[in-house]
Amino acid sequence: MNTYIIINITEIGLVDFNEVLETSQSTIRISVDGTQTVLKWDGSEPSFVASLSSYDGPYTHSEILTIMATAAWNDPNPEV
């Protein structure tokens, strides 16, 4: 079962992409305002999480889907 956290994008340099299911900084989902991203993993919490100054979570899959459906993560007026 996957576990999810939301981190500030300013801390993306602390992420060990070998420990999460995202493959690189280019594959992360970023909030509409560009300040946060979501990370997910399966199993034990990655060791780098302890070095983050702050994060929200952990969340389950259903919890993160609810969060991702909000205006903070989905632009109600996307550019065409």
All heavy atoms as a GROMACS GRO file, in nm:
protein
  619
    1MET      N    1   0.084  -0.118   0.000
    1MET     CA    2   0.000   0.000   0.000
    1MET      C    3   0.089   0.125   0.000
    1MET      O    4   0.182   0.135   0.078
    1MET     CB    5  -0.092   0.000   0.122
    1MET     CG    6  -0.180   0.121   0.127
    1MET     SD    7  -0.319   0.113   0.242
    1MET     CE    8  -0.241   0.085   0.398
    2ASN      N    9   0.059   0.217  -0.088
    2ASN     CA   10   0.139   0.339  -0.100
    2ASN      C   11   0.108   0.436   0.013
    2ASN      O   12  -0.005   0.444   0.060
    2ASN     CB   13   0.114   0.408  -0.233
    2ASN     CG   14   0.168   0.331  -0.351
    2ASN    OD1   15   0.255   0.246  -0.336
    2ASN    ND2   16   0.116   0.358  -0.467
    3THR      N   17   0.209   0.510   0.052
    3THR     CA   18   0.198   0.617   0.150
    3THR      C   19   0.239   0.745   0.080
    3THR      O   20   0.330   0.745  -0.003
    3THR     CB   21   0.290   0.591   0.270
    3THR    OG1   22   0.255   0.465   0.328
    3THR    CG2   23   0.279   0.699   0.375
    4TYR      N   24   0.171   0.856   0.115
    4TYR     CA   25   0.194   0.984   0.048
    4TYR      C   26   0.224   1.093   0.150
    4TYR      O   27   0.169   1.092   0.260
    4TYR     CB   28   0.068   1.027  -0.029
    4TYR     CG   29   0.022   0.928  -0.132
    4TYR    CD1   30  -0.048   0.814  -0.096
    4TYR    CD2   31   0.050   0.948  -0.266
    4TYR    CE1   32  -0.091   0.722  -0.191
    4TYR    CE2   33   0.008   0.857  -0.362
    4TYR     CZ   34  -0.062   0.745  -0.324
    4TYR     OH   35  -0.103   0.654  -0.418
    5ILE      N   36   0.310   1.188   0.111
    5ILE     CA   37   0.331   1.310   0.189
    5ILE      C   38   0.335   1.428   0.091
    5ILE      O   39   0.362   1.410  -0.028
    5ILE     CB   40   0.459   1.309   0.275
    5ILE    CG1   41   0.584   1.293   0.189
    5ILE    CG2   42   0.451   1.204   0.384
    5ILE    CD1   43   0.716   1.314   0.265
    6ILE      N   44   0.307   1.545   0.144
    6ILE     CA   45   0.318   1.669   0.068
    6ILE      C   46   0.434   1.747   0.128
    6ILE      O   47   0.439   1.766   0.250
    6ILE     CB   48   0.187   1.750   0.076
    6ILE    CG1   49   0.072   1.670   0.015
    6ILE    CG2   50   0.203   1.886   0.008
    6ILE    CD1   51  -0.065   1.732   0.035
    7ILE      N   52   0.527   1.789   0.041
    7ILE     CA   53   0.642   1.865   0.090
    7ILE      C   54   0.650   1.999   0.016
    7ILE      O   55   0.592   2.015  -0.091
    7ILE     CB   56   0.775   1.788   0.072
    7ILE    CG1   57   0.814   1.776  -0.076
    7ILE    CG2   58   0.768   1.652   0.140
    7ILE    CD1   59   0.958   1.732  -0.099
    8ASN      N   60   0.724   2.090   0.076
    8ASN     CA   61   0.751   2.217   0.009
    8ASN      C   62   0.849   2.192  -0.105
    8ASN      O   63   0.948   2.119  -0.087
    8ASN     CB   64   0.810   2.319   0.107
    8ASN     CG   65   0.709   2.363   0.209
    8ASN    OD1   66   0.589   2.364   0.184
    8ASN    ND2   67   0.757   2.399   0.328
    9ILE      N   68   0.826   2.254  -0.218
    9ILE     CA   69   0.910   2.233  -0.336
    9ILE      C   70   1.054   2.278  -0.309
    9ILE      O   71   1.148   2.227  -0.369
    9ILE     CB   72   0.849   2.303  -0.460
    9ILE    CG1   73   0.909   2.247  -0.589
    9ILE    CG2   74   0.866   2.453  -0.452
    9ILE    CD1   75   0.860   2.111  -0.624
   10THR      N   76   1.072   2.369  -0.213
   10THR     CA   77   1.206   2.416  -0.179
   10THR      C   78   1.293   2.304  -0.122
   10THR      O   79   1.415   2.318  -0.118
   10THR     CB   80   1.200   2.532  -0.078
   10THR    OG1   81   1.126   2.489   0.036
   10THR    CG2   82   1.133   2.654  -0.139
   11GLU      N   83   1.232   2.195  -0.077
   11GLU     CA   84   1.308   2.084  -0.018
   11GLU      C   85   1.328   1.968  -0.116
   11GLU      O   86   1.376   1.862  -0.076
   11GLU     CB   87   1.240   2.035   0.109
   11GLU     CG   88   1.241   2.140   0.219
   11GLU     CD   89   1.204   2.083   0.353
   11GLU    OE1   90   1.088   2.045   0.372
   11GLU    OE2   91   1.295   2.076   0.438
   12ILE      N   92   1.295   1.987  -0.242
   12ILE     CA   93   1.304   1.879  -0.340
   12ILE      C   94   1.447   1.827  -0.353
   12ILE      O   95   1.469   1.709  -0.382
   12ILE     CB   96   1.246   1.922  -0.476
   12ILE    CG1   97   1.215   1.800  -0.563
   12ILE    CG2   98   1.337   2.020  -0.548
   12ILE    CD1   99   1.102   1.715  -0.513
   13GLY      N  100   1.545   1.910  -0.325
   13GLY     CA  101   1.684   1.867  -0.331
   13GLY      C  102   1.721   1.765  -0.227
   13GLY      O  103   1.823   1.696  -0.239
   14LEU      N  104   1.640   1.751  -0.121
   14LEU     CA  105   1.666   1.654  -0.016
   14LEU      C  106   1.608   1.516  -0.048
   14LEU      O  107   1.635   1.419   0.022
   14LEU     CB  108   1.607   1.704   0.117
   14LEU     CG  109   1.663   1.835   0.170
   14LEU    CD1  110   1.585   1.880   0.293
   14LEU    CD2  111   1.811   1.822   0.202
   15VAL      N  112   1.529   1.508  -0.153
   15VAL     CA  113   1.460   1.383  -0.188
   15VAL      C  114   1.556   1.286  -0.255
   15VAL      O  115   1.626   1.321  -0.350
   15VAL     CB  116   1.340   1.411  -0.280
   15VAL    CG1  117   1.276   1.282  -0.328
   15VAL    CG2  118   1.237   1.498  -0.209
   16ASP      N  119   1.557   1.163  -0.205
   16ASP     CA  120   1.632   1.055  -0.269
   16ASP      C  121   1.532   0.981  -0.358
   16ASP      O  122   1.449   0.904  -0.309
   16ASP     CB  123   1.692   0.962  -0.165
   16ASP     CG  124   1.771   0.847  -0.226
   16ASP    OD1  125   1.760   0.825  -0.350
   16ASP    OD2  126   1.842   0.778  -0.151
   17PHE      N  127   1.538   1.006  -0.488
   17PHE     CA  128   1.441   0.947  -0.580
   17PHE      C  129   1.454   0.796  -0.593
   17PHE      O  130   1.368   0.731  -0.652
   17PHE     CB  131   1.447   1.017  -0.716
   17PHE     CG  132   1.381   1.152  -0.713
   17PHE    CD1  133   1.457   1.267  -0.700
   17PHE    CD2  134   1.244   1.165  -0.720
   17PHE    CE1  135   1.397   1.393  -0.696
   17PHE    CE2  136   1.182   1.288  -0.714
   17PHE     CZ  137   1.259   1.403  -0.703
   18ASN      N  138   1.558   0.738  -0.534
   18ASN     CA  139   1.570   0.592  -0.530
   18ASN      C  140   1.478   0.533  -0.422
   18ASN      O  141   1.455   0.412  -0.421
   18ASN     CB  142   1.714   0.549  -0.502
   18ASN     CG  143   1.805   0.585  -0.617
   18ASN    OD1  144   1.772   0.562  -0.732
   18ASN    ND2  145   1.920   0.643  -0.585
   19GLU      N  146   1.428   0.617  -0.332
   19GLU     CA  147   1.345   0.570  -0.221
   19GLU      C  148   1.196   0.599  -0.239
   19GLU      O  149   1.116   0.561  -0.153
   19GLU     CB  150   1.392   0.633  -0.090
   19GLU     CG  151   1.532   0.592  -0.049
   19GLU     CD  152   1.568   0.645   0.088
   19GLU    OE1  153   1.507   0.598   0.186
   19GLU    OE2  154   1.654   0.734   0.096
   20VAL      N  155   1.158   0.668  -0.346
   20VAL     CA  156   1.018   0.700  -0.370
   20VAL      C  157   0.978   0.649  -0.508
   20VAL      O  158   1.063   0.609  -0.588
   20VAL     CB  159   0.990   0.852  -0.359
   20VAL    CG1  160   1.012   0.901  -0.216
   20VAL    CG2  161   1.076   0.932  -0.457
   21LEU      N  162   0.848   0.650  -0.537
   21LEU     CA  163   0.799   0.597  -0.663
   21LEU      C  164   0.807   0.697  -0.779
   21LEU      O  165   0.794   0.658  -0.894
   21LEU     CB  166   0.657   0.544  -0.646
   21LEU     CG  167   0.646   0.429  -0.546
   21LEU    CD1  168   0.501   0.387  -0.525
   21LEU    CD2  169   0.729   0.310  -0.592
   22GLU      N  170   0.830   0.824  -0.749
   22GLU     CA  171   0.859   0.921  -0.855
   22GLU      C  172   1.003   0.896  -0.901
   22GLU      O  173   1.088   0.862  -0.819
   22GLU     CB  174   0.844   1.065  -0.805
   22GLU     CG  175   0.701   1.103  -0.769
   22GLU     CD  176   0.654   1.045  -0.636
   22GLU    OE1  177   0.738   1.007  -0.553
   22GLU    OE2  178   0.533   1.036  -0.617
   23THR      N  179   1.028   0.914  -1.029
   23THR     CA  180   1.161   0.879  -1.079
   23THR      C  181   1.260   0.994  -1.079
   23THR      O  182   1.380   0.973  -1.077
   23THR     CB  183   1.152   0.822  -1.222
   23THR    OG1  184   1.084   0.916  -1.306
   23THR    CG2  185   1.075   0.690  -1.223
   24SER      N  186   1.209   1.119  -1.083
   24SER     CA  187   1.298   1.235  -1.084
   24SER      C  188   1.216   1.360  -1.057
   24SER      O  189   1.094   1.356  -1.050
   24SER     CB  190   1.368   1.248  -1.220
   24SER     OG  191   1.273   1.287  -1.318
   25GLN      N  192   1.286   1.471  -1.047
   25GLN     CA  193   1.219   1.599  -1.024
   25GLN      C  194   1.124   1.632  -1.140
   25GLN      O  195   1.026   1.702  -1.121
   25GLN     CB  196   1.323   1.709  -1.004
   25GLN     CG  197   1.266   1.837  -0.951
   25GLN     CD  198   1.373   1.934  -0.905
   25GLN    OE1  199   1.485   1.893  -0.878
   25GLN    NE2  200   1.338   2.060  -0.895
   26SER      N  201   1.151   1.578  -1.258
   26SER     CA  202   1.065   1.608  -1.373
   26SER      C  203   0.935   1.528  -1.375
   26SER      O  204   0.848   1.554  -1.457
   26SER     CB  205   1.141   1.587  -1.503
   26SER     OG  206   1.177   1.452  -1.518
   27THR      N  207   0.921   1.430  -1.284
   27THR     CA  208   0.800   1.348  -1.282
   27THR      C  209   0.709   1.377  -1.163
   27THR      O  210   0.610   1.307  -1.143
   27THR     CB  211   0.834   1.198  -1.283
   27THR    OG1  212   0.906   1.165  -1.164
   27THR    CG2  213   0.914   1.160  -1.406
   28ILE      N  214   0.741   1.478  -1.085
   28ILE     CA  215   0.660   1.509  -0.967
   28ILE      C  216   0.539   1.594  -1.005
   28ILE      O  217   0.540   1.664  -1.105
   28ILE     CB  218   0.742   1.582  -0.858
   28ILE    CG1  219   0.800   1.712  -0.912
   28ILE    CG2  220   0.849   1.490  -0.802
   28ILE    CD1  221   0.870   1.798  -0.809
   29ARG      N  222   0.435   1.583  -0.924
   29ARG     CA  223   0.318   1.669  -0.941
   29ARG      C  224   0.337   1.791  -0.852
   29ARG      O  225   0.372   1.779  -0.736
   29ARG     CB  226   0.192   1.594  -0.901
   29ARG     CG  227   0.069   1.681  -0.919
   29ARG     CD  228  -0.054   1.600  -0.932
   29ARG     NE  229  -0.170   1.688  -0.945
   29ARG     CZ  230  -0.293   1.646  -0.937
   29ARG    NH1  231  -0.318   1.518  -0.918
   29ARG    NH2  232  -0.393   1.730  -0.948
   30ILE      N  233   0.313   1.908  -0.908
   30ILE     CA  234   0.333   2.034  -0.836
   30ILE      C  235   0.200   2.104  -0.818
   30ILE      O  236   0.116   2.104  -0.909
   30ILE     CB  237   0.434   2.123  -0.911
   30ILE    CG1  238   0.568   2.051  -0.923
   30ILE    CG2  239   0.451   2.258  -0.841
   30ILE    CD1  240   0.671   2.121  -1.007
   31SER      N  241   0.181   2.165  -0.703
   31SER     CA  242   0.057   2.238  -0.674
   31SER      C  243   0.039   2.354  -0.771
   31SER      O  244   0.135   2.400  -0.833
   31SER     CB  245   0.056   2.288  -0.529
   31SER     OG  246   0.164   2.378  -0.508
   32VAL      N  247  -0.085   2.402  -0.783
   32VAL     CA  248  -0.116   2.511  -0.876
   32VAL      C  249  -0.028   2.633  -0.850
   32VAL      O  250   0.021   2.696  -0.942
   32VAL     CB  251  -0.266   2.547  -0.868
   32VAL    CG1  252  -0.297   2.672  -0.949
   32VAL    CG2  253  -0.352   2.430  -0.916
   33ASP      N  254  -0.004   2.664  -0.722
   33ASP     CA  255   0.078   2.782  -0.691
   33ASP      C  256   0.229   2.754  -0.698
   33ASP      O  257   0.310   2.844  -0.676
   33ASP     CB  258   0.039   2.841  -0.556
   33ASP     CG  259   0.074   2.753  -0.437
   33ASP    OD1  260   0.137   2.645  -0.455
   33ASP    OD2  261   0.036   2.789  -0.324
   34GLY      N  262   0.266   2.631  -0.727
   34GLY     CA  263   0.407   2.597  -0.746
   34GLY      C  264   0.488   2.582  -0.619
   34GLY      O  265   0.610   2.571  -0.626
   35THR      N  266   0.423   2.574  -0.503
   35THR     CA  267   0.497   2.570  -0.377
   35THR      C  268   0.511   2.432  -0.315
   35THR      O  269   0.592   2.413  -0.225
   35THR     CB  270   0.433   2.662  -0.272
   35THR    OG1  271   0.303   2.614  -0.241
   35THR    CG2  272   0.427   2.806  -0.321
   36GLN      N  273   0.431   2.334  -0.360
   36GLN     CA  274   0.432   2.203  -0.296
   36GLN      C  275   0.432   2.091  -0.400
   36GLN      O  276   0.394   2.111  -0.515
   36GLN     CB  277   0.310   2.186  -0.205
   36GLN     CG  278   0.310   2.281  -0.087
   36GLN     CD  279   0.192   2.254   0.004
   36GLN    OE1  280   0.080   2.246  -0.041
   36GLN    NE2  281   0.221   2.240   0.132
   37THR      N  282   0.475   1.973  -0.355
   37THR     CA  283   0.470   1.854  -0.437
   37THR      C  284   0.432   1.735  -0.350
   37THR      O  285   0.442   1.741  -0.227
   37THR     CB  286   0.604   1.828  -0.509
   37THR    OG1  287   0.586   1.722  -0.602
   37THR    CG2  288   0.715   1.795  -0.412
   38VAL      N  289   0.391   1.628  -0.416
   38VAL     CA  290   0.351   1.505  -0.347
   38VAL      C  291   0.455   1.398  -0.376
   38VAL      O  292   0.501   1.384  -0.489
   38VAL     CB  293   0.214   1.456  -0.398
   38VAL    CG1  294   0.176   1.323  -0.335
   38VAL    CG2  295   0.107   1.560  -0.370
   39LEU      N  296   0.490   1.324  -0.272
   39LEU     CA  297   0.579   1.210  -0.287
   39LEU      C  298   0.507   1.085  -0.239
   39LEU      O  299   0.426   1.092  -0.146
   39LEU     CB  300   0.706   1.228  -0.205
   39LEU     CG  301   0.793   1.349  -0.239
   39LEU    CD1  302   0.905   1.361  -0.137
   39LEU    CD2  303   0.849   1.337  -0.380
   40LYS      N  304   0.537   0.971  -0.301
   40LYS     CA  305   0.476   0.846  -0.256
   40LYS      C  306   0.580   0.736  -0.252
   40LYS      O  307   0.678   0.738  -0.326
   40LYS     CB  308   0.358   0.806  -0.344
   40LYS     CG  309   0.395   0.766  -0.484
   40LYS     CD  310   0.271   0.734  -0.566
   40LYS     CE  311   0.312   0.715  -0.712
   40LYS     NZ  312   0.201   0.719  -0.802
   41TRP      N  313   0.554   0.640  -0.163
   41TRP     CA  314   0.640   0.524  -0.153
   41TRP      C  315   0.558   0.406  -0.107
   41TRP      O  316   0.447   0.421  -0.057
   41TRP     CB  317   0.758   0.550  -0.058
   41TRP     CG  318   0.717   0.574   0.085
   41TRP    CD1  319   0.693   0.479   0.181
   41TRP    CD2  320   0.696   0.700   0.148
   41TRP    NE1  321   0.659   0.539   0.298
   41TRP    CE2  322   0.659   0.675   0.281
   41TRP    CE3  323   0.705   0.831   0.103
   41TRP    CZ2  324   0.631   0.778   0.372
   41TRP    CZ3  325   0.676   0.933   0.193
   41TRP    CH2  326   0.640   0.906   0.326
   42ASP      N  327   0.616   0.290  -0.124
   42ASP     CA  328   0.554   0.165  -0.081
   42ASP      C  329   0.646   0.104   0.024
   42ASP      O  330   0.766   0.092   0.001
   42ASP     CB  331   0.538   0.071  -0.201
   42ASP     CG  332   0.459  -0.054  -0.166
   42ASP    OD1  333   0.374  -0.048  -0.076
   42ASP    OD2  334   0.484  -0.158  -0.231
   43GLY      N  335   0.590   0.071   0.139
   43GLY     CA  336   0.672   0.010   0.245
   43GLY      C  337   0.716   0.112   0.349
   43GLY      O  338   0.642   0.204   0.382
   44SER      N  339   0.838   0.094   0.395
   44SER     CA  340   0.892   0.178   0.503
   44SER      C  341   0.913   0.322   0.458
   44SER      O  342   0.943   0.348   0.342
   44SER     CB  343   1.026   0.123   0.551
   44SER     OG  344   1.013  -0.009   0.595
   45GLU      N  345   0.904   0.413   0.555
   45GLU     CA  346   0.928   0.554   0.527
   45GLU      C  347   1.071   0.575   0.482
   45GLU      O  348   1.165   0.526   0.546
   45GLU     CB  349   0.900   0.637   0.653
   45GLU     CG  350   0.920   0.785   0.634
   45GLU     CD  351   0.885   0.864   0.758
   45GLU    OE1  352   0.766   0.884   0.784
   45GLU    OE2  353   0.980   0.904   0.830
   46PRO      N  354   1.092   0.646   0.371
   46PRO     CA  355   1.228   0.672   0.324
   46PRO      C  356   1.310   0.747   0.429
   46PRO      O  357   1.258   0.832   0.501
   46PRO     CB  358   1.206   0.760   0.200
   46PRO     CG  359   1.068   0.726   0.154
   46PRO     CD  360   0.991   0.700   0.281
   47SER      N  361   1.439   0.717   0.433
   47SER     CA  362   1.525   0.777   0.534
   47SER      C  363   1.535   0.929   0.522
   47SER      O  364   1.546   0.999   0.622
   47SER     CB  365   1.665   0.715   0.527
   47SER     OG  366   1.720   0.734   0.397
   48PHE      N  367   1.526   0.984   0.401
   48PHE     CA  368   1.541   1.129   0.384
   48PHE      C  369   1.426   1.209   0.445
   48PHE      O  370   1.441   1.327   0.471
   48PHE     CB  371   1.556   1.166   0.236
   48PHE     CG  372   1.429   1.152   0.157
   48PHE    CD1  373   1.334   1.253   0.156
   48PHE    CD2  374   1.404   1.037   0.084
   48PHE    CE1  375   1.216   1.238   0.083
   48PHE    CE2  376   1.288   1.022   0.012
   48PHE     CZ  377   1.193   1.123   0.012
   49VAL      N  378   1.312   1.145   0.469
   49VAL     CA  379   1.196   1.217   0.523
   49VAL      C  380   1.231   1.283   0.657
   49VAL      O  381   1.187   1.394   0.686
   49VAL     CB  382   1.073   1.125   0.536
   49VAL    CG1  383   0.958   1.192   0.610
   49VAL    CG2  384   1.028   1.079   0.397
   50ALA      N  385   1.315   1.219   0.736
   50ALA     CA  386   1.356   1.274   0.866
   50ALA      C  387   1.433   1.404   0.850
   50ALA      O  388   1.435   1.487   0.941
   50ALA     CB  389   1.440   1.172   0.941
   51SER      N  390   1.494   1.428   0.734
   51SER     CA  391   1.572   1.550   0.714
   51SER      C  392   1.488   1.667   0.662
   51SER      O  393   1.538   1.778   0.652
   51SER     CB  394   1.687   1.523   0.616
   51SER     OG  395   1.637   1.498   0.487
   52LEU      N  396   1.361   1.642   0.630
   52LEU     CA  397   1.274   1.749   0.582
   52LEU      C  398   1.235   1.840   0.697
   52LEU      O  399   1.205   1.792   0.806
   52LEU     CB  400   1.150   1.691   0.515
   52LEU     CG  401   1.173   1.600   0.395
   52LEU    CD1  402   1.043   1.537   0.350
   52LEU    CD2  403   1.238   1.677   0.281
   53SER      N  404   1.231   1.970   0.674
   53SER     CA  405   1.196   2.062   0.783
   53SER      C  406   1.047   2.059   0.813
   53SER      O  407   1.006   2.085   0.926
   53SER     CB  408   1.242   2.205   0.750
   53SER     OG  409   1.174   2.253   0.637
   54SER      N  410   0.966   2.027   0.713
   54SER     CA  411   0.823   2.013   0.739
   54SER      C  412   0.758   1.940   0.623
   54SER      O  413   0.806   1.946   0.509
   54SER     CB  414   0.757   2.149   0.757
   54SER     OG  415   0.761   2.222   0.636
   55TYR      N  416   0.653   1.869   0.652
   55TYR     CA  417   0.574   1.803   0.549
   55TYR      C  418   0.436   1.774   0.606
   55TYR      O  419   0.417   1.772   0.728
   55TYR     CB  420   0.641   1.675   0.497
   55TYR     CG  421   0.661   1.567   0.600
   55TYR    CD1  422   0.561   1.474   0.626
   55TYR    CD2  423   0.780   1.557   0.669
   55TYR    CE1  424   0.580   1.374   0.720
   55TYR    CE2  425   0.800   1.458   0.763
   55TYR     CZ  426   0.699   1.367   0.788
   55TYR     OH  427   0.718   1.268   0.881
   56ASP      N  428   0.340   1.754   0.517
   56ASP     CA  429   0.205   1.718   0.557
   56ASP      C  430   0.185   1.570   0.527
   56ASP      O  431   0.223   1.522   0.422
   56ASP     CB  432   0.100   1.799   0.479
   56ASP     CG  433   0.107   1.947   0.512
   56ASP    OD1  434   0.140   1.982   0.627
   56ASP    OD2  435   0.079   2.027   0.422
   57GLY      N  436   0.121   1.501   0.618
   57GLY     CA  437   0.095   1.359   0.600
   57GLY      C  438   0.157   1.279   0.712
   57GLY      O  439   0.200   1.337   0.811
   58PRO      N  440   0.160   1.151   0.699
   58PRO     CA  441   0.133   1.071   0.580
   58PRO      C  442  -0.016   1.058   0.551
   58PRO      O  443  -0.100   1.070   0.640
   58PRO     CB  444   0.195   0.936   0.614
   58PRO     CG  445   0.186   0.926   0.762
   58PRO     CD  446   0.202   1.067   0.812
   59TYR      N  447  -0.044   1.033   0.423
   59TYR     CA  448  -0.180   1.015   0.375
   59TYR      C  449  -0.194   0.880   0.306
   59TYR      O  450  -0.098   0.828   0.249
   59TYR     CB  451  -0.216   1.123   0.273
   59TYR     CG  452  -0.213   1.263   0.326
   59TYR    CD1  453  -0.110   1.349   0.292
   59TYR    CD2  454  -0.313   1.309   0.411
   59TYR    CE1  455  -0.107   1.480   0.340
   59TYR    CE2  456  -0.311   1.439   0.460
   59TYR     CZ  457  -0.208   1.523   0.424
   59TYR     OH  458  -0.204   1.652   0.472
   60THR      N  459  -0.317   0.827   0.309
   60THR     CA  460  -0.350   0.706   0.234
   60THR      C  461  -0.384   0.747   0.091
   60THR      O  462  -0.398   0.866   0.060
   60THR     CB  463  -0.471   0.634   0.294
   60THR    OG1  464  -0.585   0.719   0.282
   60THR    CG2  465  -0.447   0.598   0.441
   61HIS      N  466  -0.403   0.649   0.004
   61HIS     CA  467  -0.439   0.677  -0.135
   61HIS      C  468  -0.571   0.753  -0.143
   61HIS      O  469  -0.581   0.853  -0.215
   61HIS     CB  470  -0.446   0.547  -0.215
   61HIS     CG  471  -0.470   0.570  -0.360
   61HIS    ND1  472  -0.588   0.538  -0.420
   61HIS    CD2  473  -0.391   0.623  -0.457
   61HIS    CE1  474  -0.582   0.571  -0.548
   61HIS    NE2  475  -0.463   0.622  -0.574
   62SER      N  476  -0.672   0.711  -0.069
   62SER     CA  477  -0.802   0.780  -0.076
   62SER      C  478  -0.792   0.922  -0.020
   62SER      O  479  -0.855   1.014  -0.073
   62SER     CB  480  -0.911   0.701  -0.005
   62SER     OG  481  -0.881   0.684   0.132
   63GLU      N  482  -0.712   0.941   0.084
   63GLU     CA  483  -0.695   1.075   0.140
   63GLU      C  484  -0.624   1.168   0.041
   63GLU      O  485  -0.664   1.283   0.024
   63GLU     CB  486  -0.615   1.069   0.271
   63GLU     CG  487  -0.691   1.008   0.385
   63GLU     CD  488  -0.604   0.979   0.506
   63GLU    OE1  489  -0.480   0.956   0.491
   63GLU    OE2  490  -0.659   0.979   0.618
   64ILE      N  491  -0.521   1.119  -0.028
   64ILE     CA  492  -0.449   1.205  -0.122
   64ILE      C  493  -0.534   1.235  -0.244
   64ILE      O  494  -0.526   1.345  -0.300
   64ILE     CB  495  -0.310   1.146  -0.159
   64ILE    CG1  496  -0.213   1.257  -0.202
   64ILE    CG2  497  -0.320   1.040  -0.266
   64ILE    CD1  498  -0.166   1.348  -0.093
   65LEU      N  499  -0.620   1.143  -0.286
   65LEU     CA  500  -0.710   1.171  -0.397
   65LEU      C  501  -0.804   1.286  -0.364
   65LEU      O  502  -0.831   1.372  -0.448
   65LEU     CB  503  -0.791   1.046  -0.434
   65LEU     CG  504  -0.716   0.937  -0.508
   65LEU    CD1  505  -0.809   0.818  -0.534
   65LEU    CD2  506  -0.655   0.988  -0.638
   66THR      N  507  -0.853   1.289  -0.240
   66THR     CA  508  -0.940   1.399  -0.196
   66THR      C  509  -0.864   1.531  -0.200
   66THR      O  510  -0.916   1.632  -0.248
   66THR     CB  511  -0.993   1.371  -0.054
   66THR    OG1  512  -1.068   1.249  -0.057
   66THR    CG2  513  -1.081   1.484  -0.005
   67ILE      N  514  -0.741   1.531  -0.154
   67ILE     CA  515  -0.658   1.652  -0.154
   67ILE      C  516  -0.628   1.696  -0.298
   67ILE      O  517  -0.637   1.814  -0.331
   67ILE     CB  518  -0.528   1.628  -0.075
   67ILE    CG1  519  -0.560   1.610   0.073
   67ILE    CG2  520  -0.429   1.744  -0.096
   67ILE    CD1  521  -0.446   1.555   0.156
   68MET      N  522  -0.595   1.601  -0.384
   68MET     CA  523  -0.561   1.633  -0.523
   68MET      C  524  -0.681   1.689  -0.601
   68MET      O  525  -0.662   1.754  -0.704
   68MET     CB  526  -0.507   1.510  -0.596
   68MET     CG  527  -0.374   1.459  -0.545
   68MET     SD  528  -0.238   1.573  -0.571
   68MET     CE  529  -0.213   1.636  -0.406
   69ALA      N  530  -0.801   1.665  -0.552
   69ALA     CA  531  -0.922   1.716  -0.620
   69ALA      C  532  -0.953   1.861  -0.583
   69ALA      O  533  -1.044   1.920  -0.640
   69ALA     CB  534  -1.041   1.626  -0.585
   70THR      N  535  -0.876   1.920  -0.492
   70THR     CA  536  -0.902   2.058  -0.449
   70THR      C  537  -0.842   2.159  -0.547
   70THR      O  538  -0.757   2.125  -0.630
   70THR     CB  539  -0.843   2.085  -0.310
   70THR    OG1  540  -0.700   2.075  -0.317
   70THR    CG2  541  -0.896   1.986  -0.206
   71ALA      N  542  -0.885   2.283  -0.536
   71ALA     CA  543  -0.837   2.390  -0.623
   71ALA      C  544  -0.686   2.413  -0.608
   71ALA      O  545  -0.621   2.462  -0.701
   71ALA     CB  546  -0.912   2.519  -0.595
   72ALA      N  547  -0.630   2.378  -0.495
   72ALA     CA  548  -0.486   2.397  -0.474
   72ALA      C  549  -0.404   2.308  -0.568
   72ALA      O  550  -0.288   2.338  -0.597
   72ALA     CB  551  -0.449   2.367  -0.328
   73TRP      N  552  -0.463   2.198  -0.615
   73TRP     CA  553  -0.392   2.103  -0.700
   73TRP      C  554  -0.449   2.094  -0.841
   73TRP      O  555  -0.390   2.029  -0.927
   73TRP     CB  556  -0.392   1.966  -0.633
   73TRP     CG  557  -0.309   1.969  -0.510
   73TRP    CD1  558  -0.351   1.996  -0.383
   73TRP    CD2  559  -0.168   1.951  -0.501
   73TRP    NE1  560  -0.244   1.995  -0.296
   73TRP    CE2  561  -0.131   1.967  -0.366
   73TRP    CE3  562  -0.069   1.922  -0.594
   73TRP    CZ2  563   0.000   1.955  -0.323
   73TRP    CZ3  564   0.062   1.909  -0.551
   73TRP    CH2  565   0.096   1.926  -0.416
   74ASN      N  566  -0.565   2.153  -0.865
   74ASN     CA  567  -0.628   2.152  -0.997
   74ASN      C  568  -0.669   2.293  -1.034
   74ASN      O  569  -0.757   2.350  -0.971
   74ASN     CB  570  -0.752   2.062  -0.997
   74ASN     CG  571  -0.715   1.916  -0.998
   74ASN    OD1  572  -0.672   1.866  -1.100
   74ASN    ND2  573  -0.732   1.851  -0.886
   75ASP      N  574  -0.608   2.348  -1.135
   75ASP     CA  575  -0.638   2.483  -1.179
   75ASP      C  576  -0.780   2.486  -1.240
   75ASP      O  577  -0.805   2.418  -1.338
   75ASP     CB  578  -0.536   2.528  -1.283
   75ASP     CG  579  -0.547   2.676  -1.316
   75ASP    OD1  580  -0.650   2.738  -1.283
   75ASP    OD2  581  -0.452   2.727  -1.377
   76PRO      N  582  -0.870   2.564  -1.180
   76PRO     CA  583  -1.007   2.568  -1.234
   76PRO      C  584  -1.015   2.641  -1.369
   76PRO      O  585  -1.113   2.628  -1.440
   76PRO     CB  586  -1.085   2.644  -1.126
   76PRO     CG  587  -0.981   2.726  -1.057
   76PRO     CD  588  -0.854   2.647  -1.064
   77ASN      N  589  -0.912   2.714  -1.404
   77ASN     CA  590  -0.906   2.786  -1.532
   77ASN      C  591  -0.777   2.753  -1.607
   77ASN      O  592  -0.692   2.841  -1.627
   77ASN     CB  593  -0.916   2.937  -1.508
   77ASN     CG  594  -1.040   2.975  -1.434
   77ASN    OD1  595  -1.150   2.946  -1.478
   77ASN    ND2  596  -1.024   3.039  -1.319
   78PRO      N  597  -0.761   2.630  -1.649
   78PRO     CA  598  -0.635   2.594  -1.717
   78PRO      C  599  -0.621   2.668  -1.849
   78PRO      O  600  -0.719   2.698  -1.916
   78PRO     CB  601  -0.650   2.444  -1.739
   78PRO     CG  602  -0.796   2.417  -1.739
   78PRO     CD  603  -0.856   2.522  -1.645
   79GLU      N  604  -0.497   2.697  -1.883
   79GLU     CA  605  -0.470   2.763  -2.012
   79GLU      C  606  -0.490   2.663  -2.123
   79GLU      O  607  -0.453   2.547  -2.111
   79GLU     CB  608  -0.326   2.816  -2.014
   79GLU     CG  609  -0.304   2.928  -1.915
   79GLU     CD  610  -0.161   2.981  -1.923
   79GLU    OE1  611  -0.099   2.968  -2.029
   79GLU    OE2  612  -0.115   3.035  -1.822
   80VAL      N  613  -0.550   2.708  -2.229
   80VAL     CA  614  -0.578   2.617  -2.342
   80VAL      C  615  -0.470   2.630  -2.446
   80VAL      O  616  -0.413   2.730  -2.467
   80VAL     CB  617  -0.716   2.649  -2.404
   80VAL    CG1  618  -0.742   2.561  -2.525
   80VAL    CG2  619  -0.823   2.632  -2.299
   0.00000   0.00000   0.00000
